[in-house]
Amino acid sequence: MKNHLGKETSPYLLQHATNPVDWYPWCEEAFEKAKREDKPIFLSIGYSTCHWCHVMAHESFEDERIAEILNQSFISIKVDKEERPDIDSIYMSACQAMTGRGGWPTTLFLTPEQKPFFAGTYFPKYSVPGHMGLEQLLLAVSQKWKNDRNTLLKSADRVLSFLEDNNKREEKEENLTINLVELAISHYQDSFDAVYGGFGSAPKFPTPHNLLFLLRYYEKSKKEEVLHMVEKTLLQMYRGGMFDHIGGGFSRYSTDRFYLVPHFEKMLYDNALLILSYCKAYEVTNNPLYMDVAEKTASFVLREMKNEEGGFYSAQDADSEGVEGKYYVFEPNEILEILGPEEGKKFNQYFDITEKGNFEGKSIPNLLGSEIDGSWCKESLSVLYEYRKKRYSLHLDDKVLTSWNALMIAGMCHLYRVTGKKEYLEAAKNSQSFIEKYLRDNHTLFVSYREGKCSGKGYLEDYANEIFALLMLYEASLNKKYLKGAEEFCERVIDDFYDTSCGGFFLYGKDNEQLILRPKEIYDGALPSGNSVMTYNLVRLFLITGKKKYEVLAKEQVKFIGKEAIKHPMAHAMFLYGFLDAGEMPDRITMVVKEQKDVEDLSCRIPLSTVICMEEEESADYPLLNQKTTFYVCKGKTCQPPSNELNME
């Protein structure tokens, strides 16, 4: 090993362990060395399946000349954004403030005190028109540090001051004076692409929490135009190349308006949230296509993204042999050779595999021009799947992240409830067991696990998503241990992350490393923010338990996020998803059983509503009828007589 990354467990850091650059992980040793040697910090943030991170690594970080400059004039630090979302959040904000845009790899220069004074994203090795090269940039910053340092230090102070001001929240909105939900719906309608689905222009990210909110809104409003936006988007995402028609699962986003050409990396969190979205769409419409897509996605995850003990891996790379998408594309003759002339010709026509191609001379299989009736080609798909696995390989980021596993647990639970297939509930339970065994110490969660080591005390997203998963596990299994776990972690979040002065939850807790800022993330990106998920969690905990403290905190979250949500409603979809149920009385089923074992197999036969399960000994207000399992069903403020049969009519 040529640097200090060899003992790390992050696949991203290990990808750079043999670089000639003298990389350090984020650690006190690096900052002390920078102070001692009077050098600025070169900070590079990325993740292991990031295409442009690979490009910059091959062009620059494997280059002896670039390494020489970095090693002489800088202290170089590598950060995996998935293991350190706190660092990524702060310095991505700095990059956006300085450049007006962000992305990975993120490239920053810091003082030894961690203050950023210059930022960007990908830099080529040499300058090209309109884009400075990394070599030129390094030499310029090095000279500036030696000859005009005060200018850089003043810049660092200005950037930090801006970030601090931006991090301050105004007083909470006491009362929302406009209908926030209707405002959000109007924004979605204005940005909806009526021709190709989705919202806005290219690139199009799936952002499944948008769809979850719209589906929940449709359930309440029955406005067909809202359901149309969701169905058009779900159908187009499935038909296009963003969905892997041969192996299942979704890529990270579409590079075009049509959902044809994806950025080919597959992320666990996207697939988890998309399983939830397609399940919800099936629940609302009873269209079997949506269940089929959810199951194909789950099949991919269980087949390729799961370890032997039930933990889910993080991501698959976009690149094979250094070429983006090479694993996924085909030429017509290749299909003819594998399937034979008759079946191959039919397959090529159906999946748009042509001589011209639709991606750099080759073809991404898609159904954008075909009717969706693929039952005839199941065997061919299976043959091509096995062939494709042997043709090229994909890098797998095999670390297990708590927050992303929690989202997949939730997805598997919802899939179990709409299909009744126990393998999905078992997958959810196994992943939760993995978290409890390897990523938890009493009431403390850890961020990541790989090769026998867990790393990093959890952040808000870890706890928020884990509470979300435990609530979904409770509703899927009706096992009270999961509800108890959700409440225990909620208490931990309130104690360690909640800002008692002006509301909201900090990104990192009292026990985490204290950085130059302590931000609160409230905007949803590709993932829902921890604050949005906590809003949903608090609402659900109140509806299930009836405990006043959850209602009070949910209302505080609404006040805290509400003012920002009014400005940018589409950036707060998960918050709105929880907000829709805040203050309302949903359908409630109180189920009383003699023993916990009596609830086995019941949950998937109960409609998806708020279920409270209790044993006879704790149900003084809800006595058993005929000494059998008894259901108390309430709709709004009207309750039916107790019954041994569940009646939701």
C-alpha positions as CSV (number, residue, x, y, z in Angstrom):
1,M,0.0,0.0,0.0
2,K,1.3,3.4,-0.9
3,N,-0.8,5.5,1.4
4,H,-3.0,5.5,4.6
5,L,-6.1,3.9,3.2
6,G,-5.1,0.2,3.2
7,K,-6.7,-0.5,6.6
8,E,-10.0,1.1,5.7
9,T,-13.1,-1.0,5.0
10,S,-14.9,1.3,2.6
11,P,-14.7,-0.1,-1.0
12,Y,-14.3,3.5,-2.2
13,L,-11.3,4.3,0.0
14,L,-9.8,0.9,-0.9
15,Q,-10.1,1.7,-4.6
16,H,-7.5,4.4,-3.9
17,A,-5.3,2.5,-1.5
18,T,-2.6,1.9,-4.1
19,N,-2.7,5.3,-5.7
20,P,0.7,7.1,-5.6
21,V,-1.2,10.0,-3.8
22,D,-0.5,9.9,-0.1
23,W,-4.2,9.7,0.8
24,Y,-5.4,9.9,4.4
25,P,-8.9,9.0,5.6
26,W,-10.7,11.9,7.4
27,C,-8.8,11.8,10.7
28,E,-7.1,14.0,13.2
29,E,-3.7,12.8,12.2
30,A,-4.2,14.4,8.7
31,F,-5.2,17.8,10.1
32,E,-2.4,17.8,12.7
33,K,0.1,17.0,9.9
34,A,-1.4,19.9,7.8
35,K,-0.9,22.3,10.7
36,R,2.6,21.0,11.4
37,E,3.8,21.2,7.8
38,D,1.8,24.4,7.1
39,K,-0.1,22.9,4.1
40,P,-3.6,23.2,2.8
41,I,-6.0,20.2,2.6
42,F,-7.0,18.6,-0.7
43,L,-10.3,16.9,0.0
44,S,-11.9,14.5,-2.5
45,I,-15.4,13.1,-1.8
46,G,-17.1,10.3,-3.8
47,Y,-18.4,6.8,-3.7
48,S,-17.3,3.5,-5.1
49,T,-19.8,3.1,-8.0
50,C,-19.5,6.8,-9.2
51,H,-18.5,6.8,-12.9
52,W,-16.8,10.3,-12.9
53,C,-15.0,9.4,-9.7
54,H,-13.5,6.5,-11.6
55,V,-12.6,8.7,-14.5
56,M,-10.8,11.3,-12.2
57,A,-9.0,8.5,-10.4
58,H,-7.6,7.0,-13.5
59,E,-6.7,10.3,-15.2
60,S,-5.2,12.0,-12.1
61,F,-4.9,10.1,-8.9
62,E,-3.1,7.2,-10.6
63,D,-0.7,9.7,-12.3
64,E,2.7,10.1,-10.8
65,R,3.0,13.8,-11.8
66,I,-0.3,14.7,-10.1
67,A,0.7,12.6,-7.1
68,E,4.0,14.4,-6.8
69,I,2.3,17.8,-6.7
70,L,-0.3,16.7,-4.1
71,N,2.3,15.0,-1.9
72,Q,4.6,18.0,-1.9
73,S,2.2,20.8,-1.4
74,F,-1.0,19.3,0.2
75,I,-2.3,16.9,2.7
76,S,-4.8,14.7,0.7
77,I,-7.9,13.3,2.3
78,K,-10.4,10.8,0.7
79,V,-14.0,10.5,2.0
80,D,-16.7,8.0,1.2
81,K,-19.9,10.1,1.1
82,E,-22.0,7.1,2.0
83,E,-20.1,6.5,5.2
84,R,-19.7,10.2,6.2
85,P,-22.9,12.0,5.1
86,D,-22.1,14.7,7.7
87,I,-18.9,15.7,5.9
88,D,-20.5,15.3,2.5
89,S,-23.4,17.5,3.5
90,I,-21.2,20.4,4.8
91,Y,-18.8,20.4,1.9
92,M,-21.4,19.8,-0.8
93,S,-23.1,22.9,0.6
94,A,-19.8,24.8,0.3
95,C,-19.3,23.6,-3.3
96,Q,-22.8,24.7,-4.2
97,A,-22.4,28.0,-2.5
98,M,-19.1,28.7,-4.4
99,T,-19.9,27.3,-7.8
100,G,-23.7,27.1,-8.0
101,R,-23.7,23.4,-8.6
102,G,-22.7,20.1,-7.0
103,G,-22.0,16.5,-7.7
104,W,-19.4,13.8,-7.3
105,P,-16.5,13.6,-7.2
106,T,-16.5,16.7,-5.0
107,T,-13.1,18.5,-5.0
108,L,-12.3,21.0,-2.3
109,F,-9.4,22.9,-0.8
110,L,-9.5,23.5,3.0
111,T,-7.4,25.2,5.6
112,P,-5.9,22.9,8.3
113,E,-8.9,24.1,10.4
114,Q,-11.2,22.4,7.9
115,K,-12.5,25.7,6.4
116,P,-13.2,25.5,2.6
117,F,-11.8,28.2,0.3
118,F,-12.2,26.6,-3.2
119,A,-14.4,23.9,-4.5
120,G,-15.5,22.1,-7.7
121,T,-16.5,18.7,-8.9
122,Y,-14.7,16.7,-11.6
123,F,-11.5,18.2,-13.0
124,P,-9.7,16.7,-16.0
125,K,-6.0,16.2,-15.6
126,Y,-5.1,18.9,-18.2
127,S,-7.0,22.1,-19.0
128,V,-9.6,22.0,-21.8
129,P,-11.6,25.0,-23.1
130,G,-13.9,26.1,-20.4
131,H,-12.5,23.8,-17.7
132,M,-9.3,24.2,-15.8
133,G,-7.2,21.1,-15.5
134,L,-6.3,19.6,-12.1
135,E,-2.6,20.0,-12.6
136,Q,-3.0,23.7,-13.3
137,L,-5.3,24.1,-10.4
138,L,-3.0,22.4,-7.9
139,L,-0.1,24.6,-9.0
140,A,-2.2,27.7,-8.8
141,V,-3.5,27.0,-5.3
142,S,-0.1,26.0,-4.1
143,Q,1.4,29.3,-5.2
144,K,-1.5,31.2,-3.8
145,W,-1.0,29.5,-0.4
146,K,2.6,30.4,-0.3
147,N,2.4,34.0,-1.7
148,D,-1.1,35.3,-1.0
149,R,-2.5,33.2,1.8
150,N,-4.5,36.0,3.3
151,T,-6.8,36.1,0.3
152,L,-7.5,32.4,0.7
153,L,-8.1,32.7,4.4
154,K,-10.5,35.5,3.9
155,S,-12.3,33.5,1.3
156,A,-12.5,30.6,3.8
157,D,-14.0,32.8,6.4
158,R,-16.5,34.3,4.0
159,V,-17.6,30.8,2.9
160,L,-17.9,29.6,6.5
161,S,-19.9,32.7,7.5
162,F,-22.3,32.1,4.6
163,L,-22.8,28.5,5.5
164,E,-23.4,29.4,9.2
165,D,-25.9,32.0,8.2
166,N,-27.6,29.6,5.8
167,N,-27.7,27.0,8.5
168,K,-29.7,29.2,10.9
169,R,-33.4,28.7,10.7
170,E,-36.0,31.4,11.1
171,E,-38.7,31.1,13.8
172,K,-41.0,28.2,13.2
173,E,-44.2,28.9,11.3
174,E,-46.9,28.9,14.0
175,N,-49.8,28.3,11.6
176,L,-49.6,27.4,7.9
177,T,-51.7,30.2,6.3
178,I,-52.0,28.5,3.0
179,N,-53.0,25.0,2.0
180,L,-49.5,23.4,1.7
181,V,-50.7,20.2,0.1
182,E,-52.7,21.9,-2.6
183,L,-49.8,24.2,-3.3
184,A,-47.6,21.1,-3.7
185,I,-50.0,19.5,-6.1
186,S,-50.1,22.6,-8.3
187,H,-46.3,22.5,-8.5
188,Y,-46.3,18.8,-9.5
189,Q,-48.9,19.6,-12.2
190,D,-46.9,22.5,-13.5
191,S,-43.7,20.4,-13.8
192,F,-45.2,17.2,-15.0
193,D,-44.0,15.9,-18.4
194,A,-47.3,14.9,-19.9
195,V,-45.7,13.2,-22.9
196,Y,-43.0,11.0,-21.2
197,G,-43.9,11.1,-17.5
198,G,-41.8,12.3,-14.6
199,F,-41.2,15.8,-13.5
200,G,-39.0,18.5,-15.0
201,S,-36.5,17.9,-17.8
202,A,-33.5,15.6,-18.2
203,P,-31.8,14.2,-16.2
204,K,-34.8,12.5,-14.6
205,F,-34.3,10.9,-11.2
206,P,-37.0,8.5,-10.0
207,T,-37.5,10.3,-6.6
208,P,-40.0,7.7,-5.5
209,H,-41.1,9.7,-2.4
210,N,-42.8,12.1,-4.9
211,L,-44.9,9.3,-6.1
212,L,-45.7,8.0,-2.6
213,F,-47.0,11.4,-1.7
214,L,-49.1,11.7,-4.8
215,L,-50.5,8.2,-4.4
216,R,-51.5,9.0,-0.7
217,Y,-53.0,12.3,-1.8
218,Y,-55.0,10.4,-4.5
219,E,-56.3,8.0,-1.8
220,K,-57.7,10.9,0.1
221,S,-58.9,13.2,-2.8
222,K,-59.7,10.7,-5.6
223,K,-58.5,13.2,-8.1
224,E,-57.8,11.2,-11.3
225,E,-55.4,13.7,-12.8
226,V,-53.0,13.1,-9.8
227,L,-53.2,9.3,-10.3
228,H,-52.5,9.8,-14.0
229,M,-49.2,11.7,-13.3
230,V,-48.1,8.8,-11.1
231,E,-49.1,6.0,-13.5
232,K,-47.6,7.7,-16.5
233,T,-44.3,8.0,-14.6
234,L,-44.3,4.5,-13.2
235,L,-45.1,3.0,-16.6
236,Q,-42.5,5.0,-18.5
237,M,-39.8,4.3,-16.0
238,Y,-40.5,0.6,-16.3
239,R,-40.8,0.6,-20.1
240,G,-37.5,2.5,-20.6
241,G,-33.9,1.5,-20.2
242,M,-33.8,2.7,-16.6
243,F,-35.4,-0.7,-15.7
244,D,-33.2,-3.7,-16.4
245,H,-35.5,-5.9,-18.4
246,I,-33.1,-8.8,-18.3
247,G,-32.0,-8.8,-14.7
248,G,-34.5,-6.7,-12.9
249,G,-34.0,-3.6,-10.8
250,F,-33.6,0.1,-11.6
251,S,-30.6,2.2,-12.5
252,R,-30.0,5.5,-10.7
253,Y,-31.5,7.9,-13.1
254,S,-32.4,8.6,-16.7
255,T,-30.0,10.9,-18.6
256,D,-32.7,11.8,-21.1
257,R,-36.3,12.9,-21.0
258,F,-37.7,9.6,-22.3
259,Y,-36.3,7.2,-19.6
260,L,-34.3,5.4,-22.3
261,V,-30.6,5.9,-21.4
262,P,-29.9,5.5,-17.7
263,H,-26.8,6.2,-15.7
264,F,-26.3,2.5,-15.2
265,E,-25.3,2.2,-11.6
266,K,-27.9,0.5,-9.4
267,M,-28.3,1.8,-5.8
268,L,-30.0,-0.1,-3.0
269,Y,-32.0,2.9,-1.8
270,D,-33.5,3.6,-5.3
271,N,-34.7,0.1,-5.6
272,A,-36.1,0.0,-2.0
273,L,-38.1,3.2,-2.5
274,L,-39.3,2.1,-6.0
275,I,-40.5,-1.2,-4.5
276,L,-42.5,0.9,-2.0
277,S,-43.9,3.1,-4.9
278,Y,-44.9,0.2,-7.2
279,C,-46.5,-1.6,-4.2
280,K,-48.4,1.5,-3.3
281,A,-49.6,1.9,-6.9
282,Y,-50.8,-1.7,-6.9
283,E,-52.6,-1.2,-3.6
284,V,-54.4,1.8,-5.1
285,T,-55.1,0.5,-8.6
286,N,-55.0,-3.3,-8.4
287,N,-53.1,-3.2,-11.7
288,P,-51.0,-6.4,-11.6
289,L,-48.2,-4.8,-13.7
290,Y,-47.1,-2.7,-10.7
291,M,-46.9,-5.8,-8.4
292,D,-44.9,-7.6,-11.2
293,V,-42.4,-4.7,-11.4
294,A,-42.0,-4.6,-7.6
295,E,-41.4,-8.4,-7.5
296,K,-38.9,-8.3,-10.4
297,T,-37.0,-5.5,-8.5
298,A,-37.1,-7.5,-5.3
299,S,-35.9,-10.6,-7.1
300,F,-32.9,-8.7,-8.4
301,V,-32.1,-7.4,-4.9
302,L,-32.5,-10.8,-3.2
303,R,-30.4,-12.5,-5.9
304,E,-27.5,-10.0,-6.4
305,M,-27.5,-7.6,-3.5
306,K,-27.8,-9.7,-0.4
307,N,-25.2,-11.5,1.8
308,E,-25.6,-14.9,3.4
309,E,-26.8,-13.4,6.7
310,G,-29.4,-11.1,5.2
311,G,-27.6,-7.8,5.0
312,F,-28.2,-5.9,1.7
313,Y,-25.2,-4.5,-0.2
314,S,-25.0,-0.9,-1.3
315,A,-24.6,-0.6,-5.0
316,Q,-23.5,-2.0,-8.4
317,D,-21.2,-0.1,-10.6
318,A,-22.2,1.5,-13.9
319,D,-18.9,0.5,-15.5
320,S,-17.5,-2.8,-16.8
321,E,-13.9,-2.9,-18.0
322,G,-13.8,0.9,-17.6
323,V,-16.8,1.5,-20.0
324,E,-20.1,2.8,-18.7
325,G,-23.0,0.6,-19.5
326,K,-21.0,-2.1,-21.2
327,Y,-22.5,-4.8,-19.1
328,Y,-26.1,-4.0,-20.1
329,V,-26.0,-3.3,-23.9
330,F,-26.3,-5.7,-26.8
331,E,-25.9,-6.0,-30.6
332,P,-28.5,-7.8,-32.7
333,N,-26.1,-10.5,-33.9
334,E,-25.2,-11.3,-30.3
335,I,-28.9,-12.0,-29.5
336,L,-29.3,-14.1,-32.6
337,E,-26.3,-16.3,-31.7
338,I,-27.6,-16.9,-28.2
339,L,-31.3,-17.4,-28.8
340,G,-31.3,-18.6,-32.4
341,P,-32.5,-16.8,-35.5
342,E,-36.3,-17.1,-35.0
343,E,-36.5,-16.3,-31.2
344,G,-33.6,-13.8,-31.5
345,K,-35.3,-11.8,-34.2
346,K,-38.5,-11.6,-32.3
347,F,-36.6,-10.6,-29.1
348,N,-34.6,-7.9,-30.9
349,Q,-37.7,-6.4,-32.4
350,Y,-39.6,-6.5,-29.1
351,F,-36.8,-5.0,-27.0
352,D,-35.6,-2.5,-29.6
353,I,-32.1,-4.0,-30.2
354,T,-31.1,-2.7,-33.6
355,E,-28.0,-2.3,-35.9
356,K,-28.0,1.4,-35.3
357,G,-28.4,1.1,-31.6
358,N,-29.7,3.6,-29.1
359,F,-26.5,4.0,-26.9
360,E,-23.1,4.6,-28.5
361,G,-23.7,2.1,-31.3
362,K,-25.3,-0.6,-29.2
363,S,-28.7,-1.1,-27.8
364,I,-30.2,-0.8,-24.3
365,P,-33.2,-3.3,-24.1
366,N,-36.4,-1.3,-23.6
367,L,-40.1,-1.4,-24.2
368,L,-40.8,2.2,-25.2
369,G,-42.1,1.1,-28.6
370,S,-43.7,-2.2,-27.7
371,E,-46.8,-3.4,-26.0
372,I,-46.2,-4.8,-22.5
373,D,-46.9,-8.5,-22.8
374,G,-43.6,-10.2,-22.2
375,S,-44.8,-13.6,-21.0
376,W,-43.6,-15.2,-24.2
377,C,-40.0,-14.3,-23.6
378,K,-39.4,-15.4,-19.9
379,E,-37.2,-18.3,-20.9
380,S,-35.1,-16.1,-23.3
381,L,-34.7,-13.5,-20.6
382,S,-33.4,-16.2,-18.3
383,V,-30.9,-17.5,-20.9
384,L,-29.6,-13.9,-21.6
385,Y,-29.3,-13.2,-17.9
386,E,-27.0,-16.2,-17.4
387,Y,-25.0,-15.2,-20.6
388,R,-24.7,-11.6,-19.5
389,K,-23.3,-12.6,-16.1
390,K,-20.4,-14.5,-17.8
391,R,-19.8,-11.9,-20.5
392,Y,-18.6,-9.0,-18.3
393,S,-18.4,-8.3,-14.6
394,L,-19.7,-5.5,-12.4
395,H,-18.0,-4.0,-9.4
396,L,-20.2,-4.5,-6.3
397,D,-20.0,-2.1,-3.3
398,D,-20.5,-4.8,-0.7
399,K,-20.7,-2.6,2.4
400,V,-23.9,-2.8,4.4
401,L,-25.4,0.6,5.3
402,T,-27.9,0.8,8.1
403,S,-30.0,3.5,6.5
404,W,-30.3,1.9,3.1
405,N,-31.0,-1.6,4.6
406,A,-33.8,0.0,6.6
407,L,-35.4,1.3,3.5
408,M,-35.2,-2.1,1.8
409,I,-36.7,-3.7,4.9
410,A,-39.6,-1.3,4.5
411,G,-39.9,-2.2,0.8
412,M,-39.9,-5.9,1.5
413,C,-42.5,-5.5,4.3
414,H,-44.9,-3.6,1.9
415,L,-44.3,-6.2,-0.8
416,Y,-45.2,-9.0,1.7
417,R,-48.4,-7.2,2.7
418,V,-49.7,-6.8,-0.9
419,T,-48.6,-10.3,-2.1
420,G,-48.8,-12.4,1.0
421,K,-45.5,-14.1,0.0
422,K,-43.6,-14.9,3.2
423,E,-40.1,-14.8,1.5
424,Y,-40.4,-11.0,1.5
425,L,-41.2,-10.8,5.2
426,E,-38.4,-13.2,6.0
427,A,-36.0,-11.1,3.9
428,A,-37.0,-8.0,5.9
429,K,-36.7,-9.9,9.3
430,N,-33.2,-11.2,8.3
431,S,-32.0,-7.8,7.3
432,Q,-33.2,-6.4,10.7
433,S,-31.5,-9.3,12.5
434,F,-28.3,-8.3,10.6
435,I,-28.6,-4.7,11.8
436,E,-29.2,-5.9,15.3
437,K,-26.2,-8.2,15.3
438,Y,-23.6,-6.1,13.5
439,L,-24.7,-2.5,13.3
440,R,-26.2,-1.9,16.8
441,D,-24.9,-1.6,20.3
442,N,-27.8,-1.3,22.7
443,H,-29.5,2.0,21.5
444,T,-26.6,3.1,19.3
445,L,-26.6,2.4,15.6
446,F,-23.6,2.4,13.4
447,V,-23.4,3.5,9.8
448,S,-21.7,0.7,7.9
449,Y,-20.5,-2.9,8.1
450,R,-17.9,-4.7,6.0
451,E,-15.5,-7.5,6.5
452,G,-16.2,-8.0,10.2
453,K,-16.0,-4.3,11.1
454,C,-18.7,-1.7,11.7
455,S,-17.8,1.9,11.3
456,G,-19.1,5.3,12.4
457,K,-21.8,6.2,14.9
458,G,-25.1,6.6,13.2
459,Y,-26.5,9.8,11.8
460,L,-30.1,11.1,11.7
461,E,-30.8,9.2,8.5
462,D,-29.7,5.9,10.1
463,Y,-32.1,6.3,13.1
464,A,-35.0,7.8,11.1
465,N,-34.9,5.1,8.4
466,E,-34.5,2.4,11.1
467,I,-37.6,3.6,12.9
468,F,-39.4,3.7,9.6
469,A,-38.3,0.1,9.0
470,L,-39.4,-1.1,12.5
471,L,-42.8,0.5,12.0
472,M,-43.2,-1.3,8.7
473,L,-42.0,-4.6,10.3
474,Y,-44.6,-4.1,13.1
475,E,-47.4,-3.5,10.6
476,A,-46.3,-6.5,8.5
477,S,-45.8,-9.0,11.4
478,L,-47.9,-7.4,14.2
479,N,-45.0,-8.4,16.5
480,K,-44.8,-5.8,19.3
481,K,-41.1,-6.1,19.7
482,Y,-40.7,-4.0,16.5
483,L,-43.0,-1.3,17.8
484,K,-41.1,-1.2,21.0
485,G,-37.8,-0.9,19.1
486,A,-39.2,2.0,17.1
487,E,-40.2,3.8,20.2
488,E,-36.8,3.2,21.9
489,F,-34.9,4.6,18.9
490,C,-37.3,7.5,18.7
491,E,-36.4,8.4,22.3
492,R,-32.7,8.2,21.3
493,V,-33.2,10.6,18.4
494,I,-35.1,13.1,20.6
495,D,-32.4,13.0,23.2
496,D,-29.4,13.2,20.9
497,F,-30.5,15.0,17.7
498,Y,-33.4,17.3,18.5
499,D,-32.9,21.0,18.6
500,T,-34.9,22.2,21.6
501,S,-34.3,25.9,20.8
502,C,-36.0,26.1,17.4
503,G,-37.1,22.6,16.4
504,G,-36.0,20.1,13.9
505,F,-33.3,17.4,14.1
506,F,-29.6,17.9,13.5
507,L,-27.8,15.7,10.9
508,Y,-25.5,14.3,13.5
509,G,-25.9,13.7,17.2
510,K,-24.2,14.7,20.4
511,D,-21.9,11.6,20.3
512,N,-20.7,12.1,16.7
513,E,-17.6,14.0,15.7
514,Q,-18.3,17.8,15.9
515,L,-17.5,19.5,12.6
516,I,-17.3,23.2,11.5
517,L,-21.1,23.2,11.2
518,R,-24.0,21.2,12.7
519,P,-26.5,21.2,9.8
520,K,-30.1,20.2,9.7
521,E,-31.1,18.6,6.4
522,I,-34.8,19.1,5.5
523,Y,-34.8,19.0,1.7
524,D,-35.4,15.6,0.1
525,G,-33.0,14.7,-2.7
526,A,-32.6,11.2,-4.2
527,L,-33.2,10.1,-0.6
528,P,-35.8,11.6,1.8
529,S,-34.2,13.7,4.4
530,G,-33.9,12.5,8.0
531,N,-36.2,15.3,9.1
532,S,-38.9,14.3,6.6
533,V,-38.8,10.7,7.6
534,M,-39.0,11.7,11.3
535,T,-42.1,13.7,10.5
536,Y,-43.7,10.5,9.1
537,N,-42.4,8.4,12.0
538,L,-43.8,10.7,14.6
539,V,-47.2,10.8,12.9
540,R,-47.3,7.0,12.6
541,L,-46.2,6.5,16.2
542,F,-49.0,8.8,17.5
543,L,-51.6,7.1,15.3
544,I,-50.5,3.6,16.5
545,T,-49.8,4.3,20.2
546,G,-52.0,7.3,20.9
547,K,-49.2,8.8,22.9
548,K,-49.5,12.6,23.1
549,K,-45.7,13.3,23.0
550,Y,-45.5,12.0,19.5
551,E,-48.4,14.2,18.4
552,V,-46.8,17.2,20.0
553,L,-43.4,16.5,18.3
554,A,-45.1,15.9,15.0
555,K,-46.8,19.3,15.2
556,E,-43.4,20.9,16.0
557,Q,-41.9,19.2,12.9
558,V,-44.7,20.6,10.8
559,K,-44.0,24.1,12.1
560,F,-40.3,23.7,11.6
561,I,-40.4,22.4,8.0
562,G,-43.6,24.1,6.9
563,K,-42.0,27.5,6.1
564,E,-39.4,25.9,3.9
565,A,-41.9,23.5,2.3
566,I,-44.1,26.5,1.2
567,K,-41.1,27.8,-0.7
568,H,-40.1,24.5,-2.4
569,P,-43.0,22.0,-1.9
570,M,-41.6,19.4,-4.3
571,A,-38.4,19.2,-2.3
572,H,-40.4,18.0,0.8
573,A,-42.4,15.1,-0.6
574,M,-41.7,12.7,2.3
575,F,-42.6,15.4,4.8
576,L,-45.9,15.9,2.9
577,Y,-46.5,12.2,2.9
578,G,-46.5,12.2,6.7
579,F,-48.2,15.6,6.8
580,L,-51.2,14.2,5.0
581,D,-52.1,12.0,8.0
582,A,-51.2,14.5,10.7
583,G,-54.2,15.5,12.7
584,E,-56.5,13.1,11.0
585,M,-58.2,9.9,12.3
586,P,-57.4,7.1,9.9
587,D,-59.2,3.7,9.8
588,R,-58.1,1.9,13.0
589,I,-58.2,-1.8,13.7
590,T,-57.6,-2.9,17.3
591,M,-56.9,-6.6,17.3
592,V,-56.9,-8.5,20.6
593,V,-55.4,-11.9,20.8
594,K,-54.9,-14.5,23.5
595,E,-51.1,-14.7,22.7
596,Q,-48.7,-13.1,20.3
597,K,-48.4,-16.4,18.3
598,D,-52.1,-16.0,17.3
599,V,-51.3,-13.2,15.0
600,E,-49.1,-15.2,12.6
601,D,-50.4,-15.0,9.0
602,L,-53.0,-12.3,9.9
603,S,-51.2,-9.2,8.9
604,C,-51.1,-9.7,5.2
605,R,-54.9,-10.4,5.2
606,I,-55.6,-7.1,7.0
607,P,-56.1,-4.0,4.8
608,L,-53.3,-1.5,4.9
609,S,-54.5,0.7,7.7
610,T,-53.5,1.5,11.3
611,V,-53.4,-1.7,13.3
612,I,-53.0,-1.9,17.0
613,C,-52.3,-5.4,18.3
614,M,-52.5,-6.3,21.9
615,E,-52.7,-9.5,24.1
616,E,-55.7,-10.2,26.3
617,E,-53.8,-9.3,29.5
618,E,-53.2,-5.7,28.4
619,S,-56.6,-5.0,26.8
620,A,-58.8,-4.0,29.7
621,D,-60.8,-1.6,27.4
622,Y,-61.0,-4.2,24.6
623,P,-62.2,-7.5,25.9
624,L,-62.0,-10.7,24.0
625,L,-65.2,-11.9,22.4
626,N,-65.9,-15.7,22.7
627,Q,-62.3,-16.1,23.9
628,K,-61.2,-15.8,20.3
629,T,-59.2,-13.2,18.4
630,T,-61.4,-10.1,18.4
631,F,-61.4,-7.1,16.0
632,Y,-62.5,-3.6,16.9
633,V,-62.8,-1.5,13.7
634,C,-63.1,2.3,13.7
635,K,-63.5,4.6,10.7
636,G,-63.0,8.2,11.7
637,K,-65.0,8.6,14.9
638,T,-67.4,5.7,14.2
639,C,-66.7,2.3,15.6
640,Q,-68.3,-1.1,14.7
641,P,-69.2,-3.6,17.4
642,P,-66.5,-6.1,18.3
643,S,-66.3,-9.1,16.1
644,N,-64.3,-12.3,15.6
645,E,-64.3,-11.7,11.9
646,L,-62.7,-8.7,10.3
647,N,-65.2,-6.5,8.5
648,M,-63.9,-3.3,6.8
649,E,-67.2,-2.6,4.9
